[in-house]
Amino acid sequence: MTSKVTYKGDLRTECEHLQSKSKFITDAPIDNQGKGEAFSPTDTVATAAASCMLTIMGIKARDMEIDIEGTTAEVIKTMAADPRRISGIKILIAVMGDDLSDKQRTILENAGRTCPVLQSIHPDIEKDITFKY
């Protein structure tokens, strides 16, 4: 088993990663009867995509012996109704790294775009990925 999710009441869950014992909570968003005091479940999906992209880019950067520490991703998630679902994920990645060549940039971008989470998101969900150097 990877994780255990417990409903804590009041539209909140506690999620535990069983191997590390680390935990986080989710909360229903304000626009869906919640308090919006933590990531919503759909927030975690969009955020996981960005986190996965940076992780895969980090692996590739390490393989190429370049340092991209401090690289950030800004995430915007768009919702749709009927049924309520994620309709779009916009990710702006600001890549840190001194004097990256065009080839290195292309390799990093391709690595990020092929991360497992991004590849697992349904094709009907619009994905707008931008890289900034």
C-alpha positions in Angstrom: 0.0 0.0 0.0 1.3 3.5 -0.9 -0.9 5.7 1.3 -3.8 5.8 3.6 -6.5 8.6 3.4 -8.8 9.2 6.4 -11.9 11.3 6.3 -11.6 13.7 9.3 -15.1 15.2 9.0 -16.1 18.7 7.9 -15.0 17.9 4.3 -11.3 17.4 5.3 -9.0 14.4 4.8 -5.7 13.4 6.2 -3.3 11.7 3.8 -0.4 9.6 5.1 2.5 8.3 3.0 3.0 4.9 4.6 6.7 4.5 3.9 7.8 7.9 5.3 4.9 8.6 7.6 4.6 12.1 6.3 1.1 13.6 6.2 -0.9 16.3 4.6 -4.5 17.4 4.8 -6.9 18.3 2.1 -9.9 20.6 2.4 -12.9 21.2 0.1 -12.5 24.5 -1.6 -14.7 27.5 -0.7 -16.5 27.2 -4.1 -17.5 23.6 -3.2 -18.9 23.9 0.3 -15.5 23.8 2.0 -13.3 26.1 4.1 -10.4 26.2 1.6 -7.9 26.0 4.5 -5.6 23.5 2.7 -5.0 22.1 -0.7 -8.2 20.7 -2.3 -7.9 17.2 -3.9 -7.9 18.8 -7.3 -5.2 21.2 -6.2 -3.1 18.2 -5.3 -3.5 16.8 -8.9 -2.3 20.0 -10.5 0.4 20.5 -8.0 1.6 16.9 -8.4 2.0 17.5 -12.1 4.4 20.5 -11.5 6.2 18.6 -8.7 6.7 15.6 -11.0 7.9 17.8 -13.8 10.6 19.4 -11.6 11.6 16.0 -10.2 12.1 14.5 -13.7 13.9 17.7 -14.8 16.1 17.4 -11.7 17.1 13.8 -12.5 18.0 14.8 -16.1 19.9 17.9 -14.8 21.9 15.7 -12.4 22.6 13.3 -15.2 23.9 16.2 -17.3 25.9 17.6 -14.3 24.1 20.9 -14.3 22.5 22.6 -11.3 18.9 23.8 -11.5 18.4 24.2 -7.8 15.9 27.0 -7.1 13.8 26.2 -10.2 10.1 27.0 -9.4 6.8 26.1 -10.9 3.7 28.3 -10.6 0.4 26.4 -11.1 -3.0 27.6 -12.1 -5.8 25.0 -12.1 -9.1 25.7 -13.9 -12.3 23.9 -13.0 -15.4 23.2 -15.1 -18.9 22.2 -14.2 -21.4 19.4 -15.2 -19.6 17.3 -14.1 -17.3 19.3 -11.8 -13.8 18.5 -12.9 -10.4 19.9 -13.7 -10.6 21.5 -17.2 -7.1 23.0 -17.4 -3.7 23.1 -15.8 -1.3 25.9 -16.5 2.3 25.6 -15.3 5.0 28.3 -15.6 8.4 26.8 -14.8 11.2 29.3 -14.1 14.4 27.4 -14.7 17.4 28.4 -12.7 20.8 27.6 -14.1 23.7 29.6 -15.4 24.2 29.7 -19.2 22.2 26.7 -20.2 22.7 25.9 -23.8 19.7 25.5 -26.2 20.4 21.8 -26.2 20.3 21.6 -22.4 17.1 23.6 -22.3 15.4 21.3 -24.9 16.5 18.2 -23.0 15.2 19.6 -19.7 11.9 20.7 -21.2 11.4 17.3 -22.9 12.1 15.6 -19.6 9.6 17.7 -17.8 6.9 17.2 -20.4 7.2 13.4 -20.2 6.8 13.1 -16.4 4.5 10.3 -15.3 1.9 12.5 -13.6 1.5 14.8 -16.6 1.3 11.8 -18.9 -1.4 10.3 -16.7 -3.7 13.3 -16.9 -6.6 12.8 -19.3 -6.0 14.3 -22.8 -9.2 16.3 -22.5 -7.6 18.4 -19.7 -5.9 21.4 -21.3 -2.2 21.5 -20.3 -0.4 24.9 -20.9 3.2 24.5 -20.0 5.7 27.4 -20.3 9.4 27.5 -19.5 11.2 30.7 -18.6 14.9 31.2 -18.3 
